[in-house]
Amino acid sequence: MRALLAAVGTRGDVQPALALALELRKLGHAVRLCVSPNFVDWAKSLGLEAVPMGVEMRMPAQRSGAIPKLTAEELRRLRESTPDLITDQFETIGRAADGCDVIVGANAHQYAAPSIAERAGIGCVTAVYAPNALPSPDLAPPPTPGQAVDAGSLAGIEEQWSSIAKVWNERALERINRNRDRLGLTPIDDVLDYVLTDHTWLAADAALAPVPATPGREIFQTGTWVLADDTPLSAEVEAFLAAGERPLLVGFGSMPAPGEMSRRLIGAARAVGRRIVVSRGWAELDLIDNAADCIAVGDVNHERLLPRVAAVVHHGGAGTTAAAARAGVPQVITPMFGDQFYWANRVVDLGLGATVPHATLTEESLTASLREALHPDAEVQARTLARQVRRDGAEIAARRLELEY
């Protein structure tokens, strides 16, 4: 079997696809990847065949601060000023799919894969990383970029999904159909339904994120796709960990943050009497003084570091939430947009910690959330859940592909 994996987005979108690719290779299958250009070398360093697709997903040249709230007109202008990434997907995946038996789209932004697979007469699977990416009467959809969560909204879940479907159509329907016409395919009328395909997978752990009700759509839950990492921690980090009690780990990955965020994070950690490891990330978080109770780090192996911290403060990405759950440590999630609010709610519902919206985070509110997360009950719940969370999601997905295709 030859599989083509298409992953669109930042590291959190691409890393799971690499995990699946490696499991497929273990089974003796050929794999090719289409990923953001700045992740091609990473894939190749793992011995995988990869081609660039779309634009580079890198740290902004300047700090962008909090997520901006964009008006409809600003969103329209933004779309018109950006490259036609949908046509780029059609062209890149169209070339890369030659000789393949199945295309796997890693996340829902798969505007071309279903069409390319349809024209070639091969299989197509879309895997999403969070349950609220699936239209369901039980879960409200995530807000679109630039749109804040409105806790006071009177719109029902069905109405919210209807609105989201309209947004998908406004954003992509015309361009998808233009490219489908080039391929001799009939037009579609529902982008969200189209990108999810009739083979929809949930690449999230069942104990952490169960499948919601999805009338008319069958979901196969694989579990989280975990990329094995045996990279050792640096000598500096090892020395810091050995110098005292377990610290907190704070960081927001590929998310932005206002310039004063480091002061709030470190101040809250000190207020609860904890040392702190600051993960710089795209927000370029840094230390505020030379005190011995803090250390700043760049990229670090979470699989090695997380089990050795007392709690983790993060933005609520699917990968970080799952990694902390596997490590059995409490969490404080500071969601900004998208599925991050879902993961924040799950952490609270499961008794694993607390949440405070990133937009309203202060030193005082984070201090209160840390006290909740560091409560012995949360620690017990985190350790208990860790025994239920699985690590073999990528292997399960690979074997399912082998069975079907």
C-alpha positions in Angstrom: 0.0 0.0 0.0 1.1 3.5 -0.8 -0.5 6.2 1.4 -0.4 10.0 1.0 -0.7 12.0 4.2 -1.7 15.7 3.9 -1.2 17.9 7.0 -2.0 21.6 6.9 -1.1 23.9 9.8 1.4 24.4 12.6 3.6 21.8 14.4 0.6 20.5 16.3 -1.1 19.6 13.0 1.9 18.0 11.4 3.5 16.1 14.2 0.6 13.5 14.5 0.8 12.9 10.7 4.5 12.1 11.1 3.6 9.6 13.8 1.2 7.8 11.5 3.7 7.8 8.7 6.3 6.1 10.8 3.8 3.4 11.9 2.8 2.8 8.3 6.5 2.4 7.4 6.9 -0.1 10.2 4.2 -2.2 8.6 6.1 -2.1 5.3 4.0 0.4 3.5 5.2 3.3 1.3 4.3 6.8 2.6 4.5 10.3 1.1 3.6 13.5 2.9 2.4 16.9 1.8 3.2 19.4 4.6 3.9 23.1 5.2 7.3 23.9 3.7 9.1 24.5 7.0 8.3 21.0 8.1 9.6 19.2 5.0 13.2 18.9 6.4 11.8 17.5 9.7 9.9 14.8 7.9 13.0 14.0 5.7 15.2 13.7 8.9 12.9 10.8 9.9 13.5 9.1 6.6 10.1 10.1 5.2 9.3 11.3 1.7 7.8 14.8 1.9 6.8 17.7 -0.5 6.0 21.2 0.5 2.4 22.5 0.4 0.9 25.9 1.2 2.8 28.6 3.1 5.4 28.3 5.8 4.0 28.2 9.3 6.6 30.0 11.4 6.9 32.4 14.3 5.8 35.9 13.2 8.6 38.3 12.7 7.1 40.6 15.4 5.1 39.7 18.5 1.5 39.9 17.5 0.1 40.0 21.1 -3.4 38.7 21.7 -5.5 37.2 18.9 -7.1 40.1 17.1 -10.9 40.3 16.7 -11.5 40.7 12.9 -14.6 42.2 11.3 -16.3 40.5 8.4 -14.7 43.1 6.1 -11.2 42.6 7.5 -11.6 38.8 7.1 -12.7 39.3 3.5 -9.7 41.5 2.7 -7.4 39.0 4.5 -8.7 36.2 2.3 -8.3 38.2 -0.9 -4.7 39.2 0.0 -3.5 35.7 0.7 -2.3 33.1 -1.9 -4.9 30.7 -3.2 -4.0 27.9 -0.9 -7.0 25.8 -2.0 -5.7 25.7 -5.6 -2.3 25.0 -4.3 -3.6 22.0 -2.4 -5.3 20.7 -5.6 -2.1 21.1 -7.5 0.3 19.7 -4.9 -1.9 16.7 -3.7 -2.9 16.0 -7.4 0.8 15.5 -8.2 1.7 13.7 -5.0 -1.2 11.2 -5.1 0.1 9.5 -8.3 0.3 5.8 -7.6 -1.3 6.1 -4.1 -4.0 3.8 -2.8 -5.4 6.2 -0.1 -5.1 9.9 1.0 -5.3 10.7 4.7 -6.0 14.3 5.6 -4.7 15.3 9.0 -7.2 17.9 10.3 -10.4 19.2 8.6 -8.8 21.7 6.3 -8.6 19.3 3.4 -10.0 21.2 0.5 -8.5 19.1 -2.3 -7.9 15.6 -1.0 -11.5 14.3 -1.3 -11.6 15.6 -5.0 -8.2 14.1 -5.9 -9.2 10.8 -4.4 -12.6 10.8 -6.2 -11.0 11.5 -9.6 -8.3 8.8 -9.0 -10.8 6.3 -7.6 -8.8 5.8 -4.4 -9.7 6.0 -0.7 -9.9 9.2 1.3 -9.9 9.6 5.1 -10.1 12.8 7.1 -8.9 12.6 10.7 -9.7 15.4 13.2 -8.0 16.0 16.5 -10.9 17.1 18.6 -14.6 15.9 18.9 -16.0 19.4 18.4 -14.7 19.4 14.8 -17.5 16.9 14.2 -21.1 18.2 13.7 -23.0 17.0 16.7 -26.2 17.9 18.6 -24.1 17.5 21.8 -21.2 19.8 21.1 -21.1 23.4 19.9 -18.6 24.0 17.1 -15.4 25.9 17.8 -15.4 29.6 16.9 -13.8 30.6 13.6 -10.4 32.5 13.8 -10.9 36.1 14.8 -14.2 35.2 16.5 -14.4 35.1 20.3 -16.5 32.5 22.2 -19.7 34.1 23.3 -20.7 32.3 26.5 -24.0 34.3 26.6 -25.1 33.3 23.0 -28.7 32.3 22.8 -28.1 30.4 19.6 -28.7 26.6 20.0 -26.1 24.1 19.0 -27.9 23.2 15.8 -28.0 26.9 14.8 -24.3 27.3 15.6 -23.4 24.4 13.4 -25.6 25.9 10.6 -23.7 29.2 10.9 -20.3 27.4 10.8 -21.3 25.5 7.7 -22.1 28.8 6.0 -18.7 30.2 7.0 -17.0 27.1 5.5 -19.0 27.7 2.3 -18.3 31.4 2.1 -14.6 30.7 2.6 -14.1 27.9 0.2 -17.0 26.6 -1.8 -16.5 28.7 -5.0 -12.7 27.9 -5.2 -13.3 24.2 -4.5 -15.9 23.9 -7.2 -13.7 25.9 -9.7 -10.9 23.3 -9.1 -13.4 20.4 -9.3 -14.6 21.6 -12.6 -11.0 21.6 -13.9 -10.9 17.9 -12.9 -14.2 17.1 -14.6 -16.0 16.6 -11.3 -19.5 17.8 -10.3 -19.8 20.7 -7.9 -20.4 20.2 -4.2 -22.8 22.3 -2.0 -21.5 21.7 1.6 -17.8 22.3 2.2 -17.8 21.0 5.8 -19.5 17.8 4.9 -17.2 17.4 1.9 -13.9 17.9 3.8 -15.0 15.4 6.5 -15.6 12.7 3.9 -17.5 9.5 4.5 -14.5 8.1 6.3 -14.1 10.3 9.3 -11.7 9.5 12.1 -11.2 11.0 15.5 -7.5 11.0 16.4 -8.0 11.7 20.1 -8.0 9.4 23.1 -11.4 7.9 24.1 -10.8 8.4 27.9 -10.0 12.1 27.3 -12.3 12.9 24.4 -15.1 10.4 23.7 -16.9 10.5 20.3 -20.1 12.6 20.5 -23.3 11.8 18.8 -23.0 12.3 15.1 -26.3 11.4 13.4 -25.7 10.2 9.8 -21.9 10.0 10.2 -20.0 7.0 11.5 -16.8 7.9 13.3 -13.8 5.6 13.9 -11.8 6.7 16.9 -8.1 5.8 16.6 -6.7 7.4 19.7 -4.1 10.2 19.7 -1.2 9.9 17.2 1.9 10.1 19.3 5.3 10.7 17.8 7.9 8.9 19.8 10.7 11.1 21.0 13.8 10.0 22.9 15.6 13.3 22.7 17.2 13.9 26.2 16.7 17.0 28.2 19.6 19.4 28.2 22.1 19.4 31.0 20.8 22.8 32.1 17.2 21.6 32.4 18.3 18.4 34.2 20.2 20.5 36.7 17.3 22.8 37.3 14.9 19.9 37.9 17.3 18.3 40.3 17.8 21.5 42.3 14.4 21.6 44.0 10.8 20.5 44.1 8.9 19.8 40.8 8.4 23.1 39.0 5.5 24.3 36.9 5.8 24.2 33.1 4.2 27.2 31.2 4.0 27.9 27.5 1.7 28.5 24.6 3.4 26.7 21.7 2.6 28.3 18.4 0.2 30.8 20.0 0.8 34.6 20.5 0.7 36.4 23.9 1.0 40.0 25.0 4.5 41.2 26.0 3.7 41.3 29.7 2.6 37.7 29.9 5.8 36.4 31.4 5.4 38.7 34.4 1.9 37.3 35.0 3.0 33.7 34.6 6.1 34.0 36.8 4.3 36.1 39.4 1.5 33.5 39.7 4.0 30.6 40.0 5.8 32.5 42.8 2.4 33.2 44.5 1.8 29.5 44.9 5.4 28.8 45.9 6.5 27.0 42.8 9.5 27.1 40.6 8.8 27.5 36.9 10.0 26.3 33.5 9.1 28.9 30.8 8.7 27.5 27.3 9.4 30.4 25.0 7.3 29.3 22.0 6.1 31.7 19.3 5.1 34.2 22.0 8.8 34.6 22.9 8.1 34.3 26.6 11.2 35.0 28.7 12.4 35.5 32.2 11.8 38.7 34.1 14.8 38.6 36.4 17.8 36.4 37.2 16.3 34.5 40.2 17.2 30.9 40.5 13.6 29.7 40.7 13.0 30.2 36.9 14.5 28.8 33.7 13.5 29.5 30.1 13.7 26.8 27.4 13.2 26.5 23.6 12.0 23.3 22.0 12.0 20.5 24.6 10.9 16.9 24.7 7.5 17.0 26.5 7.5 13.2 26.8 10.5 13.5 29.1 9.8 16.8 30.8 6.0 16.6 31.6 6.2 13.7 34.0 8.7 15.6 36.1 6.6 18.8 36.6 3.9 19.6 39.2 1.5 21.1 36.6 1.4 22.6 33.2 -0.1 25.9 32.0 -0.8 25.9 28.3 -3.1 27.2 25.5 -5.1 24.0 25.2 -3.8 22.5 22.0 -4.9 18.9 21.4 -1.4 17.6 21.4 -0.3 19.3 24.6 -3.5 18.4 26.4 -3.0 14.8 25.5 0.7 14.8 26.4 -0.1 16.2 29.9 -2.8 13.6 30.4 -0.4 10.8 29.5 2.1 12.2 31.9 -0.5 12.3 34.7 0.0 15.9 35.7 -2.7 18.6 36.4 -3.3 21.3 33.8 -4.4 24.9 33.6 -5.6 25.7 30.2 -5.8 29.3 28.9 -7.8 28.9 25.7 -7.6 31.5 22.9 -9.7 30.0 20.0 -10.8 26.9 18.2 -10.8 23.6 19.9 -8.8 25.0 22.9 -12.1 25.8 24.6 -13.2 22.2 24.3 -10.0 20.9 25.8 -10.3 23.4 28.7 -13.8 22.2 29.5 -12.7 18.6 29.4 -9.9 19.2 31.8 -12.3 20.8 34.2 -15.0 18.2 33.7 -12.5 15.4 34.4 -11.2 17.1 37.5 -7.7 17.4 36.0 -7.2 21.1 36.8 -8.7 24.5 35.9 -9.1 27.0 33.1 -8.9 30.7 32.7 -9.5 32.4 29.3 -6.3 33.8 27.8 -8.1 37.1 27.0 -8.8 37.8 30.7 -5.7 36.1 32.3 -4.2 38.1 35.1 -1.6 37.1 37.7 -4.5 36.9 40.2 -6.8 34.7 38.1 -3.9 32.4 37.1 -2.9 32.1 40.8 -6.4 31.0 41.7 -6.4 28.5 38.8 -3.0 27.1 39.9 -4.3 26.6 43.4 -7.1 24.5 41.9 -4.8 22.5 39.7 -2.3 21.8 42.6 -5.0 20.6 44.9 -4.3 16.9 45.9 -7.7 15.9 44.3 -6.5 17.1 40.9 -3.2 15.3 41.2 -5.0 12.1 42.0 -7.4 12.5 39.1 -4.5 13.2 36.7 -2.6 10.1 37.8 -5.8 8.0 37.6 -6.6 9.2 34.1 -3.0 8.6 32.9 -3.5 4.9 33.5 -6.4 4.9 31.1 -4.9 7.0 28.3 -3.4 5.0 25.4 -0.3 5.7 23.4 -1.0 3.4 20.4 -3.4 5.6 18.4 -1.1 5.9 15.4 -0.5 2.2 15.3 -4.3 1.6 15.4 -4.8 4.0 12.5 -2.0 2.4 10.5 -3.5 -1.1 10.9 -7.0 0.2 10.0 -5.6 1.7 6.8 -3.8 -1.5 6.0 -7.0 -3.4 6.5 -9.2 -1.2 4.4 -6.8 -0.2 1.6 
